[in-house]
Amino acid sequence: MNPVLLKPGSDLRSHVVLMGRSWGELEAGEWATGRKVLAQRSFEAFRDLSSRFDVVIAEGAGSPAEINLREGDFVNMGLARAVDLPVVVVGDIDRGGVLAAMYGTLALLDEPDQARIRGWIVNKFRGDLSLLRPGLRMLEERTARPVLGTMPFLYDVWLDGEDALAISGWAEASGTGTPTESVVGSTLSVAVVRFPRVSNATDIDALAAEPGVDVRVTANPDVVARADLVVLPGSRATVADLEWMRSRGLGAAVLSRVAYGRPVLGICGGYQMLAEAIDDPDGVESGSAQTVAGLGMLPIRVRFEAAKHLGRPSGQWRGNAVTAYEIHHGVASRTLGGLATEPFLDGWQAGPVWGTTWHGAFENDGFRRAFLTQVASQAGVRWRADPSAPGFATRRQLMLDRLADAIGQHLDTAALAAIAGVDL
């Protein structure tokens, strides 16, 4: 559970959600000094958890060596110092430069923070480990801290991550060729628009879990035009990302495909973009009151409200049970537009256009497969769901089990337990 959620309104301003409720905004200039209340509430959240559990693992955000923000830090070394935590630094070797990053991290920290670093873990290694070992030995010698193991790159394991990182893990469709060229006619190609401020990108995972569904992220109008299904995912800044989409020609590409009856799905912010108009009377999104035209594909009007709407809704669609979650400022209401619609979860369907604010809905196996079957029919694709394929929850559990097995095999779990003060 993350006690503080940031919802960027622009590159210089973020809405803040504290313990699940709207708290206010922070400008870029306030970032180093304007977070004392947020820090204290986060420390309290940690202390509450530690009073109820034997071990609490606090995952940092960004780098522990963001020394320009250290004064107001409460997500990395600030938390570690405030509640007296030992720290293990995990480096992603797949990105390159991991040894320099680890050594540099230690060098940049002040002495009290350096004292909390107990060891290193190398993540996502592929290749001959014997070639890496000399470097690991030198890292240990120069930092006087042990390397606690090297995790291999697990090709068939993908887990929830930060939005920008999660969506970057999918293949990028450049526009050279079709989004999928595997089994023509039996593969359902899905193009997900890569918004600059994408949110809750893990909705994509459930779609990609289906055999025969090829998911690509893209900012290329040609790819959007050719895919069997286009998904407009969630966004932390609906109005700004809608303007970005229009400026890139993506809005026109989406409108064109709908004119030919080709399916489009909007989720949360993406759903709001499909509206006739978006009202922001209190400047929740942009800081000033405004009304902007949506793409006009669904007969709805969206109004941004100051309070964030949170919930764990449940329902059904065509006999398939659905549980989900919602977190949004925008509220959609049906207009008197002439488009014929049918209810779709909490949203609407109008011909090939579908929209809902519900996140996580596609993790429900029966619903996901029924929806994709309908989309395949609209797109004229022969794809059919495989009822014998593992469900999404099963696949996630198998991945967690595989990750746990790899940790047991490749990390010094006894040393990690000792660092955490736990007897195995």
JOPE-V532891 format. One record per pair of residues at least 6 apart in sequence whose C-alpha atoms are under 7 Angstrom apart, sorted by the first residue. I is the first residue (numbers start at 1). J is the second residue. Records with the same first field share a line. If there is no record, write none. Layout:
I: J + J
This chain:
3: 18 + 19 + 42 + 45
4: 16 + 17 + 18 + 19
5: 16 + 17 + 18
6: 14 + 15 + 16 + 17
7: 14 + 15 + 16 + 236
8: 14 + 15 + 236 + 237
9: 15 + 236 + 237 + 285 + 286
12: 27 + 28
13: 26 + 27 + 28
14: 25 + 26 + 27
15: 24 + 25 + 26
16: 22 + 23 + 24 + 25
17: 23
21: 308
22: 307 + 308
32: 69 + 71 + 72
33: 72
35: 72
39: 74
43: 79
50: 56
60: 75 + 76
61: 75 + 76
64: 76 + 77
65: 105 + 108 + 109
77: 113
80: 86
86: 116 + 117 + 118 + 419
87: 116 + 117 + 118
88: 117 + 118 + 119 + 120
89: 119 + 120 + 121
90: 120 + 121 + 122 + 123
91: 98 + 121 + 122 + 123
92: 98 + 122 + 123 + 124
93: 122 + 123 + 124 + 125
94: 124 + 125
99: 139
103: 143
106: 114
118: 145
119: 145 + 146 + 147 + 148
120: 146 + 147 + 148
121: 147 + 148 + 149 + 150
122: 149 + 150 + 151
123: 150 + 151 + 152
124: 151 + 152 + 153
125: 150 + 151 + 152 + 153
126: 152 + 153
136: 147
140: 146 + 147
148: 411 + 412
149: 410 + 411 + 412
150: 410 + 411
151: 410
157: 399
160: 166 + 202
163: 198 + 199 + 200 + 201
164: 198
166: 201
167: 201
170: 216 + 217
171: 216 + 217
172: 216 + 217 + 218
173: 179 + 216 + 217 + 218 + 223
174: 218 + 220
175: 220 + 222 + 223
178: 223 + 226
179: 189 + 216 + 223 + 227
180: 189 + 214
185: 381 + 382
186: 381 + 382 + 383
187: 212 + 213 + 214 + 383
188: 212 + 213 + 214 + 228 + 376 + 381 + 383
189: 213 + 214 + 215 + 227 + 228 + 229
190: 214 + 215 + 216 + 227 + 228 + 229 + 230
191: 215 + 216 + 217 + 218 + 223 + 224 + 227 + 229 + 230 + 231
192: 216 + 217 + 218 + 230 + 231 + 232
193: 217 + 218 + 219 + 231 + 232
194: 217 + 218 + 219
195: 241
196: 241
197: 235 + 236 + 237 + 241
198: 233 + 234 + 235 + 236
199: 234 + 235 + 236
200: 234
201: 233 + 234
203: 359 + 360 + 362
206: 362 + 363 + 392
207: 362
208: 214 + 215
209: 392
221: 249 + 250 + 253
224: 230 + 253 + 254
225: 253 + 254 + 257
228: 262 + 263 + 379
229: 263 + 264
230: 263 + 264 + 265
231: 264 + 265 + 266
232: 265 + 266 + 267 + 270
233: 266 + 267 + 269 + 270
234: 267 + 268 + 269 + 270
235: 269 + 270
237: 285
238: 269 + 273
242: 273
245: 251
246: 252
258: 352
261: 352
262: 352 + 378 + 379
263: 352 + 353 + 375 + 378 + 379
264: 352 + 353 + 354
265: 353 + 354 + 355
266: 354 + 355 + 356
267: 355 + 356 + 357 + 358
268: 356 + 357 + 358
271: 355 + 356 + 357
272: 302
273: 294 + 295
274: 294 + 295 + 296 + 297 + 298
275: 294 + 295 + 296 + 297 + 298 + 299 + 300 + 301 + 302
276: 293 + 294 + 295 + 296 + 298 + 299 + 300 + 301
277: 291 + 292 + 293 + 294 + 301 + 302
278: 291 + 292 + 293 + 294 + 301 + 302 + 303
279: 290 + 291 + 292 + 302 + 303 + 304
280: 289 + 290 + 291 + 303 + 304
281: 289 + 290
282: 288 + 289
283: 289 + 290
284: 304 + 305 + 306
297: 353
298: 350
299: 334 + 335 + 336 + 337 + 339
300: 332 + 333 + 334 + 335
301: 332 + 333 + 334 + 335
302: 330 + 331 + 332 + 333
303: 330 + 331 + 332
304: 329 + 330 + 331
305: 329 + 330
306: 329
307: 329
308: 327 + 328 + 329
309: 327 + 328 + 329
310: 326 + 327 + 328
311: 325 + 326 + 327
312: 324 + 325 + 326
313: 323 + 324 + 325
314: 322 + 323 + 324
315: 321 + 322 + 323 + 345
316: 322 + 345
317: 344 + 345 + 367
320: 366 + 367
321: 367
322: 361 + 364 + 367
323: 361
324: 358 + 359 + 360 + 361
325: 358 + 359 + 360
326: 357 + 358 + 359
339: 350
340: 350
341: 348 + 349 + 350
342: 348 + 349 + 350
343: 349
344: 355 + 356
345: 356
346: 356 + 357
347: 355 + 356 + 357
348: 354 + 355 + 356
349: 355
352: 378
362: 368
363: 392
365: 391 + 392
369: 385
373: 384 + 385
376: 382 + 383
417: 423 + 424
